[in-house]
Amino acid sequence: MKQTKLLILGGSGEAAALARALHGDARYDVTLSLAGRTREPVKLPGTIRTGGFGGAEGLARTLTDEKFDAVIDATYPFADQIKANAIEAARVAGVPLLAIRRLPWRPVEGDNWILVKDIEGAAVALGETAKRVFLTTGRDELRPFVKASQHFYLLRSVETPAADELPAQVELITARGPFRLEDELALLKQHAIDIVVTKNSGGEATYAKLEAARTLGLPVIMVRRPSLPEAPSVESVAAALDWLERHHVSANST
């Protein structure tokens, strides 16, 4: 029986879960590609590739030269350029592609969300009056908040940003989800937070901060997801595994 040679474009919890689910399954030869932005990524099984491909053209060349049978885009929900490159590369290389696109968060009764287009808009939405801000947008997009120096920021990031990238008034927490509601409530109370700033990444791992903000009656500045190109997609790892199963069976029945 022919193995399915699979490239997973990683950067999300779904990518990690998919790599773990396929580990030890002899039907699949799996390579997980990571962009390399995280200095200490979670340890995952299988073949790990780190670094970019050189755009859509480079990725298409990799898919062709290394004879991949399928590619799953499980990149971060805000990685719009990588997602577009993956679609174009798969088209050029003639390799089937599936995207895992988790559902965005939706406001529920009691939420007070201020929707903005991008990180710059989030910083502007904080206003001129000094606030105590719980900032969870990641370590790569701090510049707009550095400029809004009147605010205090409780910054939570998986890794420590460079000192010269931090806002003037900041307390840093390095942590990786999932987070529990009781812990998020305690954190917001302890630091007397006035407002939460986050991206609409969706998923359960970091949703508790939104529940905590709702419980405490705090507003949330929510950065909308970018518009993404159309692609065959599913919402879960389980659905991606079903797709792979069908692809493997089809490839071995011809």
N, C-alpha and C positions, 0 to 999 in steps of 0.2 A: 504494500500500500504506500502510495506516494505521500510524503510529508507536505503539509501546507507551510510554505515559508512566509512568515507574517512579520510585517514591520508595524510596531505600535508607536505612534508619535505621542510622547508622554507629556507630563506636566500637570496632571490632575489626579485626584484620588481614584477616579475610574481607571486611569491607565495603570496605576499600581495594583488595583484590585484585579484587573484583567490579567496582568502578568503573573500574579500569584495563582489565579484560577487555572491558568494554562500550564503552570510549572509541573513538570513530570508527565504531561500528556504527550505521548510519543507521536501523536498525529501532527504535532505542530513544532516547527523550528522558529522560535520567537526571538526577535530583536526589539528591545525597548530603547527608543531614542529620546534623550533628554537634552534640552537646550544648553544646560551647563550653567544656568544663572544661579542655581542654589549650590553653595559651596559644599554643603554636607547633606546631600539628598538621602532620603530613606533607603535603607538597604533592600534591594529587590533581587529576586532570582533571575537567572537566565543571562543572556547576552545583553550588555548595556552599551549603548553608543552615546557619546557625549559630544555636543557641538552642533553647529548648523550644517546645512547641506549646500549653501550657496544659492538660495532662492528656489523657485519652482524648477528651473532648468537643472540645477544640481541635484535636486531630489528625484526628478524624472530619470536622470542618468544613474543614480544609485539604485532605483527600483529596477531599471533595465539591466545594468551591469551585474548586480548581485542576485538577479532572477527571483525577486520577490513575487509571490502569488497573490498577495492581498496586503492592504494597508488599512489600519484603523487610526483615525484621527481622534485621539483622546487628549488633546491639548486643553489648556486653561480656557475657560469661556471667553476671556477678553483677548485671546491671541488671534485676532482677526486676520492678520497678514499671513501667519503660518497656516491657518485654515484655508485661505485662498490659494496659497502655494501648493498645499496638499492636493486640492481638487484639480488644479491645472496639471500638476506632475502626474497624478494617476491617469488623467485623460491622455496625456502625451505618451506615457509608458504603456497604456492599455492594461492597467492593473485595477481590479475592483477595489473601491474605497467605501468604507463605512465611517461615518462620524458619530461619536457619542456626544450628544448635546443634552446635558442635564437641564431640567426645567429651571427657569429663573424663580426667585422668590416673588410671591404676590402679597400685597398688603391685605391684612385682615382687620376686622373690627378692633379698634383701639390703637392701631398703628398711626403714627404721624410722620409720614415720609415726605421729604422734599426731594423731588426727582430732578437730577441734573444730567447733562449730556456727557461730561467728562470731568477729569480731576481738577482742571482749572475752574470749572463751574462749581465744583464742590467747595473749593477754597473761597470763592467769591460768596457763595451762599452762607458761609459762616458769619458774614457781616462784619461791621467795624467794631462793635462792642466786644470786649474781651470775654472769651468763653473757655470753659474747660472741656476739651474735646477728646473723645476716645476715637483714635484714628487707626483703621484696620485696612488700609488700601495697599499695603506692601511697601517694601523698602526702596523700590525703583522709581516711585513717583512722588517724591517729597518736596520738590522744588516749589510748587505753588504754595505749600504750607509754610515753607521757610520764609517766603515773602509776607505771609500773613502772620507776622511775629507778635501781634498783640495777644494771641491765644496761647493757652497752655495745652500741650498735647500729651496724652497718654498713648504712646505709639506701641502697638503690638505687631511684631514681625517674626517670621520664621528664623531669620538671620539678622545679625546686627548691621545696620547701615554704617557707612563711613562717617566719622565724626563731623566732617565738613558738609555732610548732606542733611544733618539734623536741624530741626527748628531750634530757635534760641531757648525756648521754654519747653523742655521735653523730659519725660520719663519713659524709658524704654523697657519693654517686656519682650523677651524672646520666648516664643512658645509655638507649638504646632497643635492644631486641633486633632480630635474633636474636643469641644468645650461643653461643660455642663451648665445648665441654667442657674443653679445655686451659686456656682463659682462666678458666673458673669454678673449676677446681681450683687454679690459681695464686692466685686471689683469696681463696679460703677458707683456703688455707695461709698466705698473706701476713698475713692479719688474725687468724690463730689462732681461727677461728670454732668455737664449740661446738655451735651449733644453727641451723637455717634455719627461717624463718617465711614462709609463702606462702599464696596462695589457689589453689584447684584450678581454674585458668582453662583448663587443657588446651592443646593445640597444641604445635608444635615450637619456636617462637621462644625460649621460656624454659625448655624442658625440661632443658637441660644442667645447671642448678643442682641438679636432683634426681639426675642421674647423678653429679655431683661429690660430693654428700652421700653417696650410696650407696658410691662408691669409697672415701671417707674414713671410712666408718662413722659418719656424723653423723646424729642424729635430725632429722626434719622435722616441724614443726607445720603441719598442713594444714587450712585452713579449707574446709569442705564448701561445695558450691554450694547456693544456696537452691532450694526447690521451685519449679518453674516451671509455669505453666498450660499445658494441652494446646494444641497448634497444629500445623498441617501443617508438617513440618520436614525438613531434610536436614542432612548432616554436613559438606558441603564446598561450595566455590565451584563446582566442576565440576557437581555435582548441581543447584545453583541455576541455572546457565546452561542446563542441560537443561530445567528447569522453565519458565524464561523462553521458551525456544525453543518449547515446546509451547503455552504461553499465547499467544505471538505468532501462531503458525500458526492456532490455534483462533479467535482474534479476527479474523483476516483471511479466514477461510473461511466466515464467517457472512454 
